[in-house]
Amino acid sequence: MIRKSYFGVAVLVAVLMAPLSAAPQEEAGVTEGANPAGAITDVPGIRVGQYTYADANTGCTVVIADEGAVGGVDVRGGAPGTVETDLLDPVNTVQEVNAVVLSGGSAFGLAARQGVVRYLEERGEGYRVGGGLVVPIVPGAIIFDLRLAGGVRPGPDCGYEAATGATTGTVAEGSVGAGAGATVGKMRGGGGAMKGGVGTASITLANGLVVAAIVVVNAVGDVIDPSTGQVVAGARGDNDEFLDARRILRGLASPGTPGDAPAPPPDPQPGQNTTIGVVATNARLTKAEATKVARMAHDGFARAIVPAHTPGDGDTIFSLATGTLTDGFSTSQVGALAAEAMADAILQAVREARGLPSIPAVRDLPGT
């Protein structure tokens, strides 16, 4: 029998006060709220830290596996921004991952990884190469948020601060960390977009199996609730009505006055529309099995985002298997639950987001 974790508590990670172009400095405060879908930290040994720049809509999100975890990855987008993904190929030597970095800042944001590597090296965590030396294994991926970031680019200090503040407790959702500048619903350009963000969810079985996800939703498409088929966040018309990406793709929806001829949807710009995430489990998996779980988790993208995996996005999912549960599950089961947790996390991301001027969040729309 499946039990979803519905009664966690989410804590907004500290937004550290820093000048627009400066490195992270000091804590500004913590906000608490409910997290009805659980969190990736429900997997024992997984910690999450986030850093959000003050006065800039960007940041980074770090997932740390304290004892290391078997890692996998699957990249489906046509314009990805990633680092250390080749290392996760099952034919390659290194088996375990120490952390995964998700960052804003486009290609510049890959530098946040350096701060996480430094944090782990200081603690002696990483691939042991002899002589007391370690090389932390930290893959990562980025989203494009440069137009909202106010000139700030997440760098090593962002990654270091996020890793330093990582906790096994509650996880901030919405407009925080790597999701601070995320948007969705750009099928008709940015004018009708809505706010995206960070979301997390978990599923726990009676036998102790835990499968969970964390995601940064920055999609060109709409976010759809798979249970109802309804648009939750997406491209809007003049009166804030949802145009519905499924209709746009069929040439059936167009902004403007009634009777306007529908226009074909524009091609997304490469690198500007991306959803990136991590699925984690306490199941013991091989590297090949972890890779398969990452692939199956992309079904969660396809269920909750329309369209997904386009030529202009960088859709990427990493997987982590901590291995503390040794039996009572199958790889197929873990992968199927990972897809479900990912879809739940995507919904959480937009529902918990906070709007920006001219970019509303779900909570800002009439009737929500």
N, C-alpha and C positions, 0 to 999 in steps of 0.2 A: 504493500500500500504506500502510495506516494504522499508525503507531507511537505507542503511548501512552508518555508519559514516566513510567516506573516507578521510576527510581532517583534521584530528588531527595532532598534532606535537609531536614527541617523544623526550624525553630528556634522555640522558644516565645519570643514577643516579651516583652520585659521587663515584669514586673509592678511598677509603681512604688509605692514605699511612701508612703502618704499617709493622714492621718486620714480617718475615714469620711465627713466632710462637706467635706473640703478638696480643693483642686485638686491635679493631679498634681505630684509633686515629684522624687524621685530613684529611680534604677534599683535593682531588687532582685536581678536575676539573669536568666540565660538558660538554657533547657534545650534540648538538642538531641535529635532523634529522626528516624526515617525518614518520608519522605513518598512513599508508593508510587505515587500517582496524578499526580505533577507538580504544578504550581502556576500561577496566573495570571501570575506574574512570568516564566514562560517566554516570554511575548509581549514582544519587545524594546521598551523604553521604558516599561514598566509597572512601577510600584513600589507596594508595600503597606506600610502602617504600622498598628500597632494599639496601643491603650492599654487596659489593664485596671486598674480601681481595686482597690487592696489593701483587704481586709476588706469588699468589696461586690461583688455579682455583677452587674456591668454594665461597660460600656465602649464603645469605638467602633472602627471599622475603616475605613481610608481607602485608596482606590485612586487613584493619581496617574498621569496620562499626561504624561510630561515634555515632549513636543513637541506636546501637544494631541492629541485624537482625535475623529473624527466620532462623535457620540453618538446613541443612540436609547433608548427606554424603552417598556415595556408593563406596565400595571397591571391585574391580573386579580382581586385580592381586593376584597371588598365594603366594607372598612373600612380603606383605606390611610392611612398617615401619610407624606407625601412633601413635597418642596420642589423647585422649579425644573423640574418635569416638563413644563409647558406649553412651556418654552423648547426642548425637544427635539422638538416637533412638526415634521415635515419642511417645513411651510409657513412656519415662522417663521425669522427672519433668522440668528441665530447658528448657526454650523455645528459648532464644536468645543467639546469639554468639556475642562476642565483636571483635574478630579478628581471622584470620587463618594464620598459619605460614607454609611456604614451604621452605625447607632447603636442602642444600647439607650436606655431612658428614656422610651419612648412619645413623645408630642408634645414633651415637655421636651427630649428628646435631639436634636431638630432644631437646637438651639443649637450643637451640636458643629461644624456647618458653618461657623460664624463664625470659628472658629479656623483652619480650613483655608483659608478665604478670606484671612485675615490672613497666613498663611504664604506663600501664592502671591503676594499683592500685594508682600510684602517682596522677593520675587525677580523682580518684574517680569513675572510670568506671568499671562495673562488676555486678555480681549477688549480690543483697543486702541481707545481712544476719543479719541485726540488729546492733545496737550500732555504727552506722556510718561505719561499715566494709563492704567491697565489695570483691568478689572473681571473678576476670576476667575469662571469659569463652573463652579459646583459644585452639581449636583443631589444629592439624598439621600433616604433612607428610614429608617424606624425600626421597631423591634419593641417589644412590650409586655413589660417585665420588672420592673415596679415592685414586685411582691410579693417579689421576691428581692433587690432592689437595696439594701436597708438604708437607704432614704431618700436615696441618692446619685442625682443626675441628671447624665448626661454634658453638659458645657457647652463653651464655646469653648476652655478650656484642654485638655480632652480631645482635641478635634480638632487643636489646634496641636501637642501632644506626639506624637500619632499621625503627623501629617504630617512632623514634624521627624525622626522615626525611620524613615520609610519607606525601603525598600530594594528593589533588584532581585533580592535573594537569596532565601533560603528563607522560607517563610510559616508562621507559627504556626497550628495548627488546634485544634479542640476548644473548651474553656471559656476562651476568650480574647476580647479586644476586644468587639465587639458581640454575640458569642455567649456571654459569660460567664454571663448569666442566662437563656439560652434553654432551653426545655423542649419535649418532644414527647409525644404519646400522651395527650391530655387529653379523649378522647371520653367518658370516664366521670368527668370532673372531675379536679382536680389531684392527688388522692390516689394515683392509679395512674400518674402521669406519669414520664417518664425525661428524662435530660439531653440537650439539643440543643447546638448550638455552631456554630463556623465550620469550613467545609471548602473545599478548593480542589482543582482537577484541571486537566489539560491534555492535548491531543491534538496531535501533530505529524505532518505528512505528509512523504513523501520529497521533495516539491517545495518544502519550506520553509514551507508554510502552518501556522500555529499558531492553535489555537482553545482557549480556556481559560475557566474559571469560578471565582468565589469566591462563597460563599453563607453566610447566617446562617439556621440552621434552628430555627424556633420554632413548629412546626406543632401544630395541634390534633390532627392525624391521626397515623398510624403511618408510619414510614419502612420502605419495602419495597425489597429488593434486586431490581431488574428482571431480573437474570440467573437467579434462582431462584424468584421469587415469594414468598420467605419474609420474614416480619417480622424486621427487624433491631433496631428500637427502637420501642416503642409502649405503648399502654395495657395495664396489668398487672392480673391478678386477685390473690386473696389469697395464692397461693403463687408469685407472680412469673411465672406463666404468661402468655403473650401472649393477650389477649382477641381480638385481630385486628379492626381497624376495619372490615374488609369484612364480618365477621360482625355486628358491632355495628350497622352501617348496615342490615342485613337483619333486625334484631331476633332474632338467633340466639345472642347471647352476653350473659351477665350475670354480674357478680361475686356472690359469696355461695355458699351450699350448693348441691350438685347438685339439680336439680329446680326451682330458683327460676325464676319466670316472667321471661323477658327483658324489660327495660325499654327503651322507645324512647330513642335517644341524645338528650341535651340539645342545644339550639342553642348553638353557641359564642358567647361574649360578644364584642361588637364590639371590634376593636383588640387583642385579647389573644392572637391566634394568627396568626402571620405568618412567612412565609419571604421573604427579600429577598436579592438578589444582583446580581452583575455578570458579564457575559460579555465577553471581549476577544479580538481577533484582530489579526494583522498585515496582514490583507487590506485593500485599498483599497475602501471602500464609500461610497456616497452616504448622506445622512441617511435617506432613505426605506429604503434597503437595510439600514442599521443598525437601524432600527425593526423591519423584518421579522425580522431575526436575533433581536432581543429577544423578539418574539412566538413564534418557533419554539423558543426556549430554554425557554419555559414547558412544552414537552412533557417536559422533564426533571423538572419538578415533578410532572407528572401520572403519570410512570412510577414515581417514587420516593417519593411522599407520597400517602397515602389517608386522608381526602379532601383535595384541594387546591382553591384558588380559591373558598372558601366565602364566604357573606355576612358572616361575622364575622372575616375575616382581611384582611391588607393585602398579599397576594402581589404582588411587584414585581420586575422584572428590568430593569436598565440594560445597554446594550451600548456598547462602545468599539471603534473601528476605527482603528488607528494608521496604516494605509495604506502601509507600507513594501513590501508584496508587491503587485505590480500586475497579475499575470496568473496563469493556471494554476489557477483556482478559479471556482466559481459561488456566487452568494448562497444558493442552495438547499443547496449542500454545506456552506457555513459555518454556516447555521442548523441543519442536521441535526447537525453535529458539536457545536455549542453545546449542544444538548439533551442529547447524550451526556455531554459534559463536566460539565454541570450535575447530571445524575443521579449521576455519580461523585463530585462534590463533596459532594452531600447525604449519601452514604454515609460519606465521610470525616468529615463534621462530627459524626455520632453515634458513630462508632467511635473517634474521638480525644478525645471529651469525657470529663471527669472528674466523678464524682458528687458530690452534695451530701447532707447529712443528709436522709433520707426520699425523696431523688430520685436513684436509682441511674443510672449510665451503663451502656453496653453492656458495658464491661470488668468491671463489678461483678456481673453475672449469672452464675449457676452454668453451667459449661461453656464460658465465653468466655475 
